[in-house]
Structure formats: structure tokens, C-alpha cells
């Protein structure tokens, strides 16, 4: 009888499904949503979006600035 058998495979499969379900529920709870009273996004959602946009623009500008092929010669 080895370590990998049908019983252990089924237990692992069931445990993996339970872990995935719990992780999905926690992820849904962690996402910022709309404020129910004012119907506007939460402050954390707005800040996250602005920072993501700023980071994307920063990376894009760095990528465009790396076109210097004269650095080694």
C-alpha cells in the first residue's frame, strides 16, 4: 500500500475544494465595494485605482526610457 491511493486522493481532492471555497469567500469580502448610502466607491477603492494607474504609467515611462543602446559603447 503506497502513499498515493484512492482514499488519500479523495481526501486531498475534498480538502482542496474546501480550501478553494474558503479562499474565494475571503477574497470576495476583502474587495472594496460601493458605499450603500452615497452609491460612490469607497475611499480605499478610489485610492487603489489611482495608485494602480500611477504605477502603470511609471512602468510605461521606464520602459520607453530603456531604448538607449549606447550605454555599453
Rosetta constraint file for C-alpha pairs under 8 A:
AtomPair CA 1 CA 5 HARMONIC 7.66 0.50
AtomPair CA 3 CA 8 HARMONIC 7.48 0.50
AtomPair CA 4 CA 8 HARMONIC 6.34 0.50
AtomPair CA 4 CA 9 HARMONIC 6.73 0.50
AtomPair CA 5 CA 9 HARMONIC 6.06 0.50
AtomPair CA 6 CA 10 HARMONIC 6.14 0.50
AtomPair CA 7 CA 11 HARMONIC 6.26 0.50
AtomPair CA 8 CA 12 HARMONIC 6.02 0.50
AtomPair CA 9 CA 13 HARMONIC 6.07 0.50
AtomPair CA 10 CA 14 HARMONIC 6.12 0.50
AtomPair CA 11 CA 15 HARMONIC 6.07 0.50
AtomPair CA 12 CA 16 HARMONIC 6.01 0.50
AtomPair CA 13 CA 17 HARMONIC 6.28 0.50
AtomPair CA 14 CA 18 HARMONIC 6.33 0.50
AtomPair CA 15 CA 19 HARMONIC 6.15 0.50
AtomPair CA 16 CA 20 HARMONIC 6.09 0.50
AtomPair CA 17 CA 21 HARMONIC 6.17 0.50
AtomPair CA 18 CA 22 HARMONIC 6.25 0.50
AtomPair CA 19 CA 23 HARMONIC 6.12 0.50
AtomPair CA 20 CA 24 HARMONIC 6.14 0.50
AtomPair CA 21 CA 25 HARMONIC 6.34 0.50
AtomPair CA 22 CA 26 HARMONIC 6.26 0.50
AtomPair CA 23 CA 27 HARMONIC 6.10 0.50
AtomPair CA 24 CA 28 HARMONIC 6.20 0.50
AtomPair CA 25 CA 29 HARMONIC 6.35 0.50
AtomPair CA 26 CA 30 HARMONIC 6.24 0.50
AtomPair CA 27 CA 31 HARMONIC 6.50 0.50
AtomPair CA 32 CA 41 HARMONIC 7.74 0.50
AtomPair CA 32 CA 42 HARMONIC 6.48 0.50
AtomPair CA 32 CA 44 HARMONIC 6.85 0.50
AtomPair CA 32 CA 45 HARMONIC 5.57 0.50
AtomPair CA 33 CA 41 HARMONIC 6.21 0.50
AtomPair CA 33 CA 42 HARMONIC 6.38 0.50
AtomPair CA 33 CA 45 HARMONIC 7.38 0.50
AtomPair CA 34 CA 39 HARMONIC 5.70 0.50
AtomPair CA 34 CA 40 HARMONIC 5.46 0.50
AtomPair CA 34 CA 41 HARMONIC 4.34 0.50
AtomPair CA 34 CA 42 HARMONIC 5.84 0.50
AtomPair CA 35 CA 39 HARMONIC 5.11 0.50
AtomPair CA 35 CA 40 HARMONIC 5.46 0.50
AtomPair CA 35 CA 41 HARMONIC 5.80 0.50
AtomPair CA 35 CA 42 HARMONIC 5.76 0.50
AtomPair CA 36 CA 40 HARMONIC 7.80 0.50
AtomPair CA 41 CA 45 HARMONIC 6.14 0.50
AtomPair CA 41 CA 46 HARMONIC 6.56 0.50
AtomPair CA 42 CA 46 HARMONIC 6.50 0.50
AtomPair CA 43 CA 47 HARMONIC 6.16 0.50
AtomPair CA 44 CA 48 HARMONIC 6.00 0.50
AtomPair CA 45 CA 49 HARMONIC 6.19 0.50
AtomPair CA 46 CA 50 HARMONIC 6.20 0.50
AtomPair CA 47 CA 51 HARMONIC 6.09 0.50
AtomPair CA 48 CA 52 HARMONIC 6.06 0.50
AtomPair CA 49 CA 53 HARMONIC 6.16 0.50
AtomPair CA 50 CA 54 HARMONIC 6.13 0.50
AtomPair CA 51 CA 55 HARMONIC 6.04 0.50
AtomPair CA 52 CA 56 HARMONIC 6.15 0.50
AtomPair CA 53 CA 57 HARMONIC 6.21 0.50
AtomPair CA 54 CA 58 HARMONIC 6.11 0.50
AtomPair CA 55 CA 59 HARMONIC 6.18 0.50
AtomPair CA 56 CA 60 HARMONIC 6.12 0.50
AtomPair CA 57 CA 61 HARMONIC 6.13 0.50
AtomPair CA 58 CA 62 HARMONIC 6.23 0.50
AtomPair CA 59 CA 63 HARMONIC 6.11 0.50
AtomPair CA 60 CA 64 HARMONIC 6.31 0.50
AtomPair CA 61 CA 65 HARMONIC 6.24 0.50
AtomPair CA 62 CA 66 HARMONIC 6.47 0.50
AtomPair CA 63 CA 67 HARMONIC 7.77 0.50
